[in-house]
């Protein structure tokens, strides 16, 4: 009998390596362009709406 996984939780912790190059962005550094920020926001909104729609179908 197959097992169906209905929900999967993934937790990731990312640590920057010491001595990393100085061209990497740090949170809040403001180096993202407005277009990049808007694209990220649009993708996040789309994924959240998909999740909400999938949960309402159950």
Secondary structure in CASP SS format (residue, H / E / C, confidence):
PFRMAT SS
TARGET T0000
AUTHOR 0000-0000-0000
METHOD secondary structure of the structure
MODEL  1
X C 1.00
X C 1.00
X C 1.00
X C 1.00
X C 1.00
X C 1.00
X C 1.00
X C 1.00
X C 1.00
X C 1.00
X C 1.00
X C 1.00
X C 1.00
X C 1.00
X C 1.00
X C 1.00
X C 1.00
X C 1.00
X C 1.00
X C 1.00
X C 1.00
X C 1.00
X C 1.00
X C 1.00
X C 1.00
X C 1.00
X C 1.00
X C 1.00
X C 1.00
X C 1.00
X C 1.00
X C 1.00
X C 1.00
X H 1.00
X H 1.00
X H 1.00
X H 1.00
X H 1.00
X H 1.00
X H 1.00
X H 1.00
X H 1.00
X H 1.00
X H 1.00
X H 1.00
X H 1.00
X H 1.00
X H 1.00
X H 1.00
X H 1.00
X H 1.00
X H 1.00
X H 1.00
X H 1.00
X H 1.00
X H 1.00
X H 1.00
X C 1.00
END
